[in-house]
Amino acid sequence: DLTLFPWAWRFPVFETYRDERFKIDPTKSKGMLKYSNWLAAMCARDDVARTLPIWDEYLDHIGRYADGSARSKVANAVRDGREAHQYDDEKDDVKD
């Protein structure tokens, strides 16, 4: 649960910013129904729910990465084709 949940919770981002093909449809198979039930049960746990950001705010945040407008060290490095540790905030930051 600890390993899969953070990724499972974020997976619908792909449906939103990439393609409807990424939609998880619990009616497709017993396995997908089991997965969807597990995810809902995890989200319903108070100890988990307290750690989750508000979904719409999270989508807005991730949207900046999806459309290339994010301005973080990691985003800047990725746009430049480098790893974040190779990106120097002082030398490489371009102010618009």
PAFI-25743 format. One record per residue (C-alpha): residue number from 0; residue in one letter; x, y negated, z negated. Coordinates in steps of 0.1 Angstrom, whole numbers, plus 2048, in hexadecimal, padded with zeros to 3 digits. Each point is the difference from the previous one (the first is absolute). Layout:
<atoms>
+------+------+------+-------+-----+
! resi ! resn ! east ! north !  up !
+------+------+------+-------+-----+
!  NUM !    A !    X !     Y !   Z !
...
+------+------+------+-------+-----+
</atoms>
This chain:
<atoms>
+------+------+------+-------+-----+
! resi ! resn ! east ! north !  up !
+------+------+------+-------+-----+
!    0 !    D !  800 !   800 ! 800 !
!    1 !    L !  81B !   7E8 ! 7F7 !
!    2 !    T !  813 !   805 ! 820 !
!    3 !    L !  7E3 !   800 ! 819 !
!    4 !    F !  7E8 !   7E6 ! 7F1 !
!    5 !    P !  813 !   7E0 ! 808 !
!    6 !    W !  802 !   80A ! 824 !
!    7 !    A !  7DD !   80E ! 802 !
!    8 !    W !  7F2 !   7E0 ! 7F2 !
!    9 !    R !  812 !   7EB ! 81A !
!   10 !    F !  7F9 !   816 ! 81E !
!   11 !    P !  7E0 !   7EE ! 80A !
!   12 !    V !  816 !   7E2 ! 808 !
!   13 !    F !  808 !   811 ! 821 !
!   14 !    E !  7DB !   803 ! 809 !
!   15 !    T !  7FD !   7DA ! 7FA !
!   16 !    Y !  81F !   7F4 ! 811 !
!   17 !    R !  808 !   81B ! 81A !
!   18 !    D !  7E4 !   816 ! 80D !
!   19 !    E !  7E0 !   811 ! 7F7 !
!   20 !    R !  811 !   821 ! 806 !
!   21 !    F !  810 !   7FD ! 7DE !
!   22 !    K !  7DE !   801 ! 7EF !
!   23 !    I !  7FD !   81C ! 7E7 !
!   24 !    D !  7DE !   811 ! 806 !
!   25 !    P !  7F6 !   818 ! 7E4 !
!   26 !    T !  7E6 !   810 ! 817 !
!   27 !    K !  81B !   80D ! 818 !
!   28 !    S !  80B !   81D ! 7EA !
!   29 !    K !  7FE !   80F ! 7DD !
!   30 !    G !  824 !   7F5 ! 7FB !
!   31 !    M !  7F8 !   7DC ! 808 !
!   32 !    L !  7E2 !   801 ! 7E9 !
!   33 !    K !  815 !   80E ! 7E4 !
!   34 !    Y !  81A !   7E5 ! 807 !
!   35 !    S !  7E6 !   7E5 ! 800 !
!   36 !    N !  7F1 !   80D ! 7DF !
!   37 !    W !  823 !   801 ! 7F0 !
!   38 !    L !  807 !   7DC ! 80B !
!   39 !    A !  7DF !   7F3 ! 7F3 !
!   40 !    A !  806 !   813 ! 7DF !
!   41 !    M !  822 !   7F0 ! 7FD !
!   42 !    C !  7F3 !   7DD ! 807 !
!   43 !    A !  7E5 !   805 ! 7E6 !
!   44 !    R !  819 !   807 ! 7E5 !
!   45 !    D !  803 !   7E1 ! 7E9 !
!   46 !    D !  826 !   805 ! 7FC !
!   47 !    V !  803 !   7FF ! 826 !
!   48 !    A !  7E6 !   7E6 ! 808 !
!   49 !    R !  811 !   7E7 ! 7E9 !
!   50 !    T !  820 !   802 ! 815 !
!   51 !    L !  7F0 !   7FB ! 822 !
!   52 !    P !  7FF !   7DE ! 811 !
!   53 !    I !  7DF !   7F3 ! 80D !
!   54 !    W !  7FD !   811 ! 822 !
!   55 !    D !  7F7 !   7E1 ! 815 !
!   56 !    E !  81D !   7EC ! 7F1 !
!   57 !    Y !  817 !   81E ! 807 !
!   58 !    L !  7F4 !   802 ! 824 !
!   59 !    D !  807 !   7DA ! 804 !
!   60 !    H !  823 !   805 ! 7F2 !
!   61 !    I !  807 !   81E ! 817 !
!   62 !    G !  7F1 !   7EE ! 81D !
!   63 !    R !  81D !   7E7 ! 800 !
!   64 !    Y !  817 !   81E ! 806 !
!   65 !    A !  7E9 !   80F ! 81A !
!   66 !    D !  7FF !   7DF ! 814 !
!   67 !    G !  824 !   7F7 ! 7FB !
!   68 !    S !  7FA !   7E1 ! 7EB !
!   69 !    A !  80D !   80D ! 7DF !
!   70 !    R !  81D !   7EB ! 7F2 !
!   71 !    S !  812 !   817 ! 7E7 !
!   72 !    K !  824 !   80B ! 801 !
!   73 !    V !  7F5 !   823 ! 80C !
!   74 !    A !  7E9 !   7F2 ! 81B !
!   75 !    N !  81B !   7E8 ! 80C !
!   76 !    A !  81A !   81C ! 801 !
!   77 !    V !  7E9 !   818 ! 813 !
!   78 !    R !  7F8 !   7E5 ! 81A !
!   79 !    D !  825 !   7FB ! 804 !
!   80 !    G !  807 !   826 ! 803 !
!   81 !    R !  813 !   803 ! 7E0 !
!   82 !    E !  7FB !   80F ! 7DE !
!   83 !    A !  7F7 !   7E8 ! 7E3 !
!   84 !    H !  821 !   804 ! 7EF !
!   85 !    Q !  811 !   7F3 ! 820 !
!   86 !    Y !  7EB !   7E1 ! 800 !
!   87 !    D !  80F !   7E1 ! 7EF !
!   88 !    D !  7E5 !   7E8 ! 7F4 !
!   89 !    E !  818 !   7E3 ! 801 !
!   90 !    K !  80F !   805 ! 822 !
!   91 !    D !  7E4 !   812 ! 813 !
!   92 !    D !  7E0 !   7EE ! 7F3 !
!   93 !    V !  7F2 !   7EB ! 81C !
!   94 !    K !  7E8 !   7E6 ! 7F4 !
!   95 !    D !  7E3 !   7F9 ! 818 !
+------+------+------+-------+-----+
</atoms>
